[in-house]
Amino acid sequence: MFRRMPPIETDRERIAALAEQQRDETAAFRYYVEAIWFGERRSSAELDALVDRIAAGVIPSVDCTACANCCRAMPVGLVPADVTRLARGLSLTPEAVVARMVNRAAGARNGEWGVMCGPPCPLLRGNLCAAYPHRPGACRQYPFLTPDFLWLMEPILEGAGQCPIIFNVVERLKCALDW
């Protein structure tokens, strides 16, 4: 018997509290999912398809501009193309973008070309990005649910307390898998 889908939760404080309360349960859920997929020899593409279906029902209900937790709390990995795009959008030289907004040393420690200075992101104005059309690729792709949900599950689940999309997708995935 499947559990009833919970209502979509968008309150940031409630999500943070619920994610903390459910930390052990969510860790156990990770192992449950891995056991199903590895034990039944199911493809990771099948899990990605399920996560994508669930996310398609969640994403329209979450207004990221009412949250912006990702911009406040998470480091943003950068590649040189991000700097070029930001420079064009901000009417700066790439060198000025690097000098003002990029931490190359922190990026090297993380095995990346660079990371945006912060958090919070220096482009965050209230809950909005000052360079939204020119934002880095990592920002464009967030919250990184698929492809490879199975292989990225640990960091995805860690982000459930900060991102309403991740939180709600994980809660619905628990129901879909009869957890």
PyRosetta script that sets phi, psi and omega in degrees:
from pyrosetta import init, pose_from_sequence

init()
pose = pose_from_sequence("MFRRMPPIETDRERIAALAEQQRDETAAFRYYVEAIWFGERRSSAELDALVDRIAAGVIPSVDCTACANCCRAMPVGLVPADVTRLARGLSLTPEAVVARMVNRAAGARNGEWGVMCGPPCPLLRGNLCAAYPHRPGACRQYPFLTPDFLWLMEPILEGAGQCPIIFNVVERLKCALDW")
pose.set_psi(1, 132.5)
pose.set_omega(1, -179.8)
pose.set_phi(2, -85.1)
pose.set_psi(2, 142.9)
pose.set_omega(2, 173.5)
pose.set_phi(3, -71.9)
pose.set_psi(3, 152.7)
pose.set_omega(3, 176.5)
pose.set_phi(4, -70.9)
pose.set_psi(4, 138.3)
pose.set_omega(4, 179.4)
pose.set_phi(5, -64.6)
pose.set_psi(5, 132.0)
pose.set_omega(5, 177.6)
pose.set_phi(6, -73.5)
pose.set_psi(6, 158.4)
pose.set_omega(6, 176.1)
pose.set_phi(7, -65.9)
pose.set_psi(7, 154.5)
pose.set_omega(7, 178.4)
pose.set_phi(8, -70.6)
pose.set_psi(8, 126.4)
pose.set_omega(8, -179.1)
pose.set_phi(9, -99.9)
pose.set_psi(9, 129.2)
pose.set_omega(9, 179.4)
pose.set_phi(10, -122.6)
pose.set_psi(10, -6.9)
pose.set_omega(10, 179.8)
pose.set_phi(11, -72.9)
pose.set_psi(11, 116.4)
pose.set_omega(11, -175.4)
pose.set_phi(12, -58.4)
pose.set_psi(12, -43.5)
pose.set_omega(12, -178.1)
pose.set_phi(13, -67.0)
pose.set_psi(13, -41.1)
pose.set_omega(13, 178.6)
pose.set_phi(14, -65.5)
pose.set_psi(14, -41.2)
pose.set_omega(14, 178.7)
pose.set_phi(15, -61.7)
pose.set_psi(15, -44.8)
pose.set_omega(15, 179.2)
pose.set_phi(16, -61.0)
pose.set_psi(16, -43.2)
pose.set_omega(16, -179.2)
pose.set_phi(17, -67.5)
pose.set_psi(17, -44.6)
pose.set_omega(17, 179.5)
pose.set_phi(18, -64.1)
pose.set_psi(18, -41.7)
pose.set_omega(18, 179.3)
pose.set_phi(19, -62.8)
pose.set_psi(19, -39.2)
pose.set_omega(19, 178.4)
pose.set_phi(20, -67.6)
pose.set_psi(20, -43.7)
pose.set_omega(20, 178.0)
pose.set_phi(21, -61.1)
pose.set_psi(21, -33.9)
pose.set_omega(21, -175.2)
pose.set_phi(22, -97.8)
pose.set_psi(22, 11.9)
pose.set_omega(22, -175.3)
pose.set_phi(23, -53.8)
pose.set_psi(23, -49.8)
pose.set_omega(23, -179.0)
pose.set_phi(24, -66.5)
pose.set_psi(24, -42.0)
pose.set_omega(24, 178.8)
pose.set_phi(25, -61.5)
pose.set_psi(25, -42.1)
pose.set_omega(25, -178.7)
pose.set_phi(26, -67.9)
pose.set_psi(26, -36.7)
pose.set_omega(26, 175.7)
pose.set_phi(27, -63.5)
pose.set_psi(27, -42.4)
pose.set_omega(27, 177.9)
pose.set_phi(28, -65.5)
pose.set_psi(28, -36.8)
pose.set_omega(28, 178.3)
pose.set_phi(29, -60.7)
pose.set_psi(29, -39.7)
pose.set_omega(29, 178.7)
pose.set_phi(30, -56.7)
pose.set_psi(30, -47.1)
pose.set_omega(30, -179.9)
pose.set_phi(31, -67.0)
pose.set_psi(31, -34.5)
pose.set_omega(31, 176.4)
pose.set_phi(32, -61.2)
pose.set_psi(32, -47.9)
pose.set_omega(32, 179.6)
pose.set_phi(33, -61.8)
pose.set_psi(33, -44.9)
pose.set_omega(33, 178.9)
pose.set_phi(34, -61.1)
pose.set_psi(34, -40.4)
pose.set_omega(34, 179.8)
pose.set_phi(35, -64.6)
pose.set_psi(35, -41.7)
pose.set_omega(35, 177.8)
pose.set_phi(36, -61.7)
pose.set_psi(36, -51.4)
pose.set_omega(36, -173.2)
pose.set_phi(37, -69.9)
pose.set_psi(37, -41.0)
pose.set_omega(37, 179.7)
pose.set_phi(38, -79.0)
pose.set_psi(38, -39.8)
pose.set_omega(38, -178.2)
pose.set_phi(39, -67.0)
pose.set_psi(39, -37.9)
pose.set_omega(39, -179.4)
pose.set_phi(40, -95.7)
pose.set_psi(40, 3.4)
pose.set_omega(40, 179.9)
pose.set_phi(41, 52.4)
pose.set_psi(41, 44.7)
pose.set_omega(41, 176.7)
pose.set_phi(42, -86.7)
pose.set_psi(42, 155.4)
pose.set_omega(42, -177.5)
pose.set_phi(43, -82.6)
pose.set_psi(43, 149.0)
pose.set_omega(43, 176.6)
pose.set_phi(44, -66.7)
pose.set_psi(44, -25.2)
pose.set_omega(44, 176.6)
pose.set_phi(45, -63.6)
pose.set_psi(45, -33.5)
pose.set_omega(45, 177.8)
pose.set_phi(46, -65.9)
pose.set_psi(46, -42.6)
pose.set_omega(46, 177.3)
pose.set_phi(47, -66.6)
pose.set_psi(47, -42.4)
pose.set_omega(47, 177.4)
pose.set_phi(48, -57.9)
pose.set_psi(48, -41.7)
pose.set_omega(48, 179.7)
pose.set_phi(49, -63.4)
pose.set_psi(49, -40.8)
pose.set_omega(49, 177.4)
pose.set_phi(50, -64.6)
pose.set_psi(50, -46.3)
pose.set_omega(50, 179.3)
pose.set_phi(51, -61.8)
pose.set_psi(51, -42.4)
pose.set_omega(51, 178.7)
pose.set_phi(52, -62.4)
pose.set_psi(52, -40.3)
pose.set_omega(52, 177.7)
pose.set_phi(53, -63.2)
pose.set_psi(53, -43.7)
pose.set_omega(53, 179.4)
pose.set_phi(54, -65.0)
pose.set_psi(54, -46.5)
pose.set_omega(54, -178.8)
pose.set_phi(55, -60.9)
pose.set_psi(55, -35.9)
pose.set_omega(55, 179.7)
pose.set_phi(56, -61.5)
pose.set_psi(56, -27.8)
pose.set_omega(56, 176.9)
pose.set_phi(57, -86.4)
pose.set_psi(57, -18.3)
pose.set_omega(57, -177.7)
pose.set_phi(58, -93.8)
pose.set_psi(58, -46.8)
pose.set_omega(58, -170.9)
pose.set_phi(59, -53.5)
pose.set_psi(59, -43.5)
pose.set_omega(59, 179.9)
pose.set_phi(60, -64.4)
pose.set_psi(60, -18.1)
pose.set_omega(60, -178.3)
pose.set_phi(61, -90.6)
pose.set_psi(61, -5.1)
pose.set_omega(61, -176.6)
pose.set_phi(62, -113.9)
pose.set_psi(62, 122.6)
pose.set_omega(62, 176.9)
pose.set_phi(63, -94.7)
pose.set_psi(63, 102.2)
pose.set_omega(63, -177.2)
pose.set_phi(64, -61.1)
pose.set_psi(64, -28.1)
pose.set_omega(64, -179.9)
pose.set_phi(65, -74.6)
pose.set_psi(65, -9.1)
pose.set_omega(65, 174.0)
pose.set_phi(66, -91.1)
pose.set_psi(66, -4.6)
pose.set_omega(66, -174.6)
pose.set_phi(67, -119.9)
pose.set_psi(67, -76.0)
pose.set_omega(67, -178.7)
pose.set_phi(68, 61.6)
pose.set_psi(68, 21.0)
pose.set_omega(68, 177.7)
pose.set_phi(69, -58.5)
pose.set_psi(69, -37.1)
pose.set_omega(69, -179.7)
pose.set_phi(70, -59.9)
pose.set_psi(70, -38.9)
pose.set_omega(70, -179.4)
pose.set_phi(71, -73.1)
pose.set_psi(71, -26.1)
pose.set_omega(71, -179.4)
pose.set_phi(72, -84.9)
pose.set_psi(72, -27.6)
pose.set_omega(72, -167.1)
pose.set_phi(73, -123.7)
pose.set_psi(73, -15.3)
pose.set_omega(73, -172.1)
pose.set_phi(74, -112.0)
pose.set_psi(74, 140.4)
pose.set_omega(74, 174.2)
pose.set_phi(75, -72.2)
pose.set_psi(75, 147.1)
pose.set_omega(75, -178.8)
pose.set_phi(76, -112.5)
pose.set_psi(76, 114.0)
pose.set_omega(76, 175.5)
pose.set_phi(77, -70.6)
pose.set_psi(77, 141.6)
pose.set_omega(77, -176.9)
pose.set_phi(78, -125.4)
pose.set_psi(78, 153.6)
pose.set_omega(78, 170.4)
pose.set_phi(79, -124.6)
pose.set_psi(79, 162.2)
pose.set_omega(79, -178.2)
pose.set_phi(80, -53.4)
pose.set_psi(80, -35.0)
pose.set_omega(80, 178.9)
pose.set_phi(81, -61.9)
pose.set_psi(81, -30.6)
pose.set_omega(81, 177.1)
pose.set_phi(82, -64.1)
pose.set_psi(82, -41.6)
pose.set_omega(82, -179.8)
pose.set_phi(83, -63.9)
pose.set_psi(83, -43.6)
pose.set_omega(83, 178.9)
pose.set_phi(84, -60.4)
pose.set_psi(84, -46.0)
pose.set_omega(84, -179.9)
pose.set_phi(85, -64.5)
pose.set_psi(85, -44.4)
pose.set_omega(85, 178.8)
pose.set_phi(86, -63.3)
pose.set_psi(86, -43.2)
pose.set_omega(86, -179.8)
pose.set_phi(87, -58.8)
pose.set_psi(87, -45.3)
pose.set_omega(87, 179.0)
pose.set_phi(88, -62.1)
pose.set_psi(88, -45.6)
pose.set_omega(88, -177.2)
pose.set_phi(89, -71.1)
pose.set_psi(89, -28.9)
pose.set_omega(89, -178.5)
pose.set_phi(90, -99.1)
pose.set_psi(90, 2.0)
pose.set_omega(90, -177.3)
pose.set_phi(91, 55.8)
pose.set_psi(91, 45.5)
pose.set_omega(91, 176.7)
pose.set_phi(92, -123.4)
pose.set_psi(92, 165.4)
pose.set_omega(92, 171.8)
pose.set_phi(93, -80.3)
pose.set_psi(93, 155.4)
pose.set_omega(93, 175.4)
pose.set_phi(94, -56.7)
pose.set_psi(94, -36.3)
pose.set_omega(94, 179.0)
pose.set_phi(95, -63.6)
pose.set_psi(95, -38.3)
pose.set_omega(95, 178.3)
pose.set_phi(96, -68.0)
pose.set_psi(96, -39.4)
pose.set_omega(96, 177.4)
pose.set_phi(97, -61.7)
pose.set_psi(97, -46.8)
pose.set_omega(97, 179.7)
pose.set_phi(98, -61.1)
pose.set_psi(98, -45.6)
pose.set_omega(98, -177.8)
pose.set_phi(99, -64.0)
pose.set_psi(99, -37.1)
pose.set_omega(99, -174.7)
pose.set_phi(100, -91.2)
pose.set_psi(100, -28.3)
pose.set_omega(100, -167.3)
pose.set_phi(101, -131.0)
pose.set_psi(101, -5.3)
pose.set_omega(101, -172.8)
pose.set_phi(102, -116.0)
pose.set_psi(102, 132.8)
pose.set_omega(102, 174.9)
pose.set_phi(103, -108.4)
pose.set_psi(103, 98.3)
pose.set_omega(103, -177.9)
pose.set_phi(104, -70.4)
pose.set_psi(104, -37.2)
pose.set_omega(104, -178.2)
pose.set_phi(105, -64.0)
pose.set_psi(105, -44.6)
pose.set_omega(105, 178.4)
pose.set_phi(106, -64.6)
pose.set_psi(106, -36.7)
pose.set_omega(106, 176.5)
pose.set_phi(107, -61.9)
pose.set_psi(107, -45.1)
pose.set_omega(107, 179.8)
pose.set_phi(108, -61.2)
pose.set_psi(108, -38.9)
pose.set_omega(108, 178.2)
pose.set_phi(109, -63.0)
pose.set_psi(109, -29.0)
pose.set_omega(109, 179.8)
pose.set_phi(110, -96.0)
pose.set_psi(110, 5.6)
pose.set_omega(110, -178.9)
pose.set_phi(111, 74.0)
pose.set_psi(111, 25.9)
pose.set_omega(111, -179.0)
pose.set_phi(112, -120.6)
pose.set_psi(112, 163.6)
pose.set_omega(112, 178.3)
pose.set_phi(113, -62.6)
pose.set_psi(113, -43.3)
pose.set_omega(113, 179.7)
pose.set_phi(114, -169.9)
pose.set_psi(114, 169.1)
pose.set_omega(114, 173.2)
pose.set_phi(115, -132.3)
pose.set_psi(115, 152.9)
pose.set_omega(115, 176.7)
pose.set_phi(116, -66.5)
pose.set_psi(116, 137.9)
pose.set_omega(116, 176.2)
pose.set_phi(117, -58.4)
pose.set_psi(117, 146.9)
pose.set_omega(117, -177.6)
pose.set_phi(118, 119.8)
pose.set_psi(118, -155.2)
pose.set_omega(118, -0.8)
pose.set_phi(119, -72.3)
pose.set_psi(119, 160.2)
pose.set_omega(119, 0.7)
pose.set_phi(120, -71.3)
pose.set_psi(120, 162.2)
pose.set_omega(120, 179.4)
pose.set_phi(121, -63.1)
pose.set_psi(121, 135.4)
pose.set_omega(121, 179.6)
pose.set_phi(122, -67.1)
pose.set_psi(122, -11.5)
pose.set_omega(122, 178.6)
pose.set_phi(123, -92.0)
pose.set_psi(123, -4.5)
pose.set_omega(123, -177.1)
pose.set_phi(124, -76.1)
pose.set_psi(124, 124.8)
pose.set_omega(124, 176.5)
pose.set_phi(125, -123.7)
pose.set_psi(125, 102.6)
pose.set_omega(125, -172.5)
pose.set_phi(126, 68.0)
pose.set_psi(126, -117.0)
pose.set_omega(126, 175.3)
pose.set_phi(127, -110.7)
pose.set_psi(127, 12.7)
pose.set_omega(127, -175.4)
pose.set_phi(128, -116.5)
pose.set_psi(128, 153.2)
pose.set_omega(128, 177.3)
pose.set_phi(129, -90.1)
pose.set_psi(129, 127.0)
pose.set_omega(129, -179.9)
pose.set_phi(130, -69.8)
pose.set_psi(130, -13.4)
pose.set_omega(130, -179.2)
pose.set_phi(131, -130.5)
pose.set_psi(131, 36.6)
pose.set_omega(131, -171.3)
pose.set_phi(132, -49.2)
pose.set_psi(132, -48.9)
pose.set_omega(132, -178.9)
pose.set_phi(133, -65.5)
pose.set_psi(133, -16.2)
pose.set_omega(133, -176.0)
pose.set_phi(134, -115.6)
pose.set_psi(134, 13.1)
pose.set_omega(134, -174.8)
pose.set_phi(135, -60.9)
pose.set_psi(135, 157.5)
pose.set_omega(135, 179.6)
pose.set_phi(136, -61.0)
pose.set_psi(136, 156.8)
pose.set_omega(136, 179.3)
pose.set_phi(137, -57.1)
pose.set_psi(137, -39.1)
pose.set_omega(137, 179.5)
pose.set_phi(138, -61.3)
pose.set_psi(138, -35.9)
pose.set_omega(138, 178.3)
pose.set_phi(139, -70.7)
pose.set_psi(139, -36.6)
pose.set_omega(139, 179.6)
pose.set_phi(140, -65.6)
pose.set_psi(140, -33.5)
pose.set_omega(140, -175.2)
pose.set_phi(141, -90.8)
pose.set_psi(141, -16.5)
pose.set_omega(141, -176.0)
pose.set_phi(142, -60.5)
pose.set_psi(142, 136.1)
pose.set_omega(142, 21.1)
pose.set_phi(143, -100.4)
pose.set_psi(143, 22.2)
pose.set_omega(143, 171.9)
pose.set_phi(144, 51.9)
pose.set_psi(144, 51.8)
pose.set_omega(144, 179.6)
pose.set_phi(145, -80.9)
pose.set_psi(145, -40.8)
pose.set_omega(145, 179.3)
pose.set_phi(146, -141.6)
pose.set_psi(146, 160.0)
pose.set_omega(146, 0.3)
pose.set_phi(147, -75.2)
pose.set_psi(147, 169.6)
pose.set_omega(147, 175.1)
pose.set_phi(148, 72.4)
pose.set_psi(148, 37.1)
pose.set_omega(148, 176.8)
pose.set_phi(149, -51.9)
pose.set_psi(149, -43.4)
pose.set_omega(149, -177.8)
pose.set_phi(150, -58.0)
pose.set_psi(150, -41.8)
pose.set_omega(150, -175.7)
pose.set_phi(151, -82.6)
pose.set_psi(151, -21.7)
pose.set_omega(151, -179.7)
pose.set_phi(152, -105.4)
pose.set_psi(152, 11.4)
pose.set_omega(152, -172.7)
pose.set_phi(153, -57.7)
pose.set_psi(153, -41.9)
pose.set_omega(153, -177.1)
pose.set_phi(154, -58.3)
pose.set_psi(154, -55.4)
pose.set_omega(154, 178.6)
pose.set_phi(155, -66.7)
pose.set_psi(155, -30.5)
pose.set_omega(155, 177.1)
pose.set_phi(156, -62.6)
pose.set_psi(156, -48.4)
pose.set_omega(156, -179.0)
pose.set_phi(157, -64.2)
pose.set_psi(157, -33.5)
pose.set_omega(157, 177.0)
pose.set_phi(158, -64.2)
pose.set_psi(158, -28.4)
pose.set_omega(158, -179.8)
pose.set_phi(159, -83.7)
pose.set_psi(159, -2.1)
pose.set_omega(159, -176.4)
pose.set_phi(160, -62.5)
pose.set_psi(160, -29.4)
pose.set_omega(160, -179.5)
pose.set_phi(161, -78.7)
pose.set_psi(161, -10.5)
pose.set_omega(161, -178.3)
pose.set_phi(162, -111.1)
pose.set_psi(162, -24.1)
pose.set_omega(162, -174.4)
pose.set_phi(163, -119.1)
pose.set_psi(163, 118.6)
pose.set_omega(163, 178.5)
pose.set_phi(164, -58.8)
pose.set_psi(164, -33.5)
pose.set_omega(164, 179.2)
pose.set_phi(165, -64.9)
pose.set_psi(165, -51.1)
pose.set_omega(165, -179.6)
pose.set_phi(166, -59.9)
pose.set_psi(166, -48.0)
pose.set_omega(166, -178.4)
pose.set_phi(167, -54.3)
pose.set_psi(167, -51.2)
pose.set_omega(167, -176.2)
pose.set_phi(168, -69.2)
pose.set_psi(168, -36.0)
pose.set_omega(168, 177.2)
pose.set_phi(169, -64.6)
pose.set_psi(169, -44.1)
pose.set_omega(169, -179.4)
pose.set_phi(170, -64.0)
pose.set_psi(170, -43.6)
pose.set_omega(170, 179.8)
pose.set_phi(171, -62.2)
pose.set_psi(171, -38.8)
pose.set_omega(171, 178.5)
pose.set_phi(172, -74.0)
pose.set_psi(172, -32.4)
pose.set_omega(172, 175.9)
pose.set_phi(173, -65.5)
pose.set_psi(173, -39.0)
pose.set_omega(173, 176.0)
pose.set_phi(174, -57.5)
pose.set_psi(174, -44.0)
pose.set_omega(174, 179.6)
pose.set_phi(175, -66.9)
pose.set_psi(175, -44.6)
pose.set_omega(175, -177.7)
pose.set_phi(176, -62.2)
pose.set_psi(176, -31.0)
pose.set_omega(176, 179.8)
pose.set_phi(177, -96.7)
pose.set_psi(177, 11.2)
pose.set_omega(177, 177.5)
pose.set_phi(178, 56.8)
pose.set_psi(178, 44.7)
pose.set_omega(178, 179.4)
pose.set_phi(179, -80.8)
pose.dump_pdb("model.pdb")
